[in-house]
């Protein structure tokens, strides 16, 4: 059994085709088949079964594929680190995150880290959901991911760093701007403009609001039937506010991370997916629901939601972002929603103990900068 045998096997499982993998590897289908047969001889079990359209792993094959894929991606990452060390430029750190994360959560730390490590190459890869960030970390494309903390994901450690209190963004000429606070039940009675369905913060907010009102006969909150001139904008992107100061631990139940990485906060409610139909419409445009009442629209990130609220398009339910300065937005007011459990944000990694030294230092630099700015 060789590493190339395992690479070929994982590729066949993912592609479902021997011929496709042969084309990718630039070899014959027979050569790929021989590699699979060698693995089957050494394991003493059938690893693939033929299907009408290609092949699929057997139960034994799925076990081997899972272990091999995890090992190969970790080895590939280590080989890249060694290549960087050999090249003498301090290494490359690949980070994946949402579109607005660097501006709100990482900018100060990036400047500080670059000043101390000018030879380290920082690569930022943008994804539009925590799920895609998890995939990038799992396959070795990125070593670190800044995410909205969600339910446990197999093979991924989640380390909460920040808690983001929810606020309602309204223009200062809106009657709600005079309120000292907003209750979740009030939000549940108003249609919201939403983020995409697979957004973790969208699921979190939906889960909280879903519990505020009894469902009608169609399984939808009665509040979803109300119409109005403005629709609040429930937005997301990537999180922040008061740091979590407890000792660190992986939210997925994996062993605690080293000193300097905050712990998972207990009590963060699991996301509850909404069964409400989600219309994909331009921001600020109220699309009709199936019953003809005012419906929902979509925004891509928290910044867009805040901008639309400032323009008077509607209200925005967003986490309070770090470094937010009211004086820079004189026509916008953020009204606290203290009864909503805060949103947690932090790091996703495969294994904290296996991170490269530059990755650990960068993450700890970010954590320290966020604590100082809180």
QUIKAMO-V119951 format. One record per backbone hydrogen bond with DSSP energy under -1.0 kcal/mol. CO is the residue of the C=O (numbers start at 1). NH is the residue of the N-H. If there is no record, write none. Layout:
# QUIKAMO-V119951
co;nh
CO;NH
CO;NH
This chain:
# QUIKAMO-V119951
co;nh
2;6
3;7
4;8
5;9
6;10
7;11
8;12
9;13
10;14
11;15
12;16
16;55
17;21
18;22
19;23
20;24
21;25
22;26
22;27
28;32
29;33
30;34
31;35
32;36
33;37
34;38
35;39
36;40
37;41
38;42
39;43
40;44
47;58
49;56
54;51
56;49
58;62
59;63
60;64
61;65
62;66
63;67
64;68
65;69
66;70
67;71
68;72
69;73
70;74
71;75
72;76
73;77
74;78
75;79
76;80
77;81
78;82
79;83
80;84
81;85
82;86
83;87
84;88
84;89
91;121
93;123
94;143
94;144
95;125
96;146
97;127
100;104
101;105
101;106
102;107
106;110
107;111
108;112
109;113
110;114
111;115
112;116
113;117
117;120
121;93
123;95
125;97
129;133
130;134
131;135
132;136
133;137
134;138
135;139
136;141
136;142
144;96
145;348
147;346
153;156
157;349
158;251
159;347
161;244
162;345
164;343
165;320
166;337
167;318
168;335
169;316
170;333
171;174
174;177
175;178
176;179
183;186
183;187
184;188
187;190
191;232
193;234
194;299
196;199
199;203
200;204
201;205
202;206
203;207
203;272
204;208
205;209
206;210
209;212
214;222
216;219
220;216
221;224
222;225
223;226
232;193
233;317
242;163
246;263
250;253
258;261
281;298
282;285
289;292
293;289
297;194
301;305
302;306
303;307
304;308
305;309
306;310
307;311
308;313
309;312
315;233
316;169
317;235
318;167
321;324
325;328
326;329
329;332
331;172
333;170
335;168
336;182
337;340
343;164
344;149
345;161
345;162
346;147
347;159
348;145
349;157
352;355
356;360
357;361
358;362
359;363
360;364
361;365
362;366
363;367
364;368
365;369
366;370
367;371
368;372
369;373
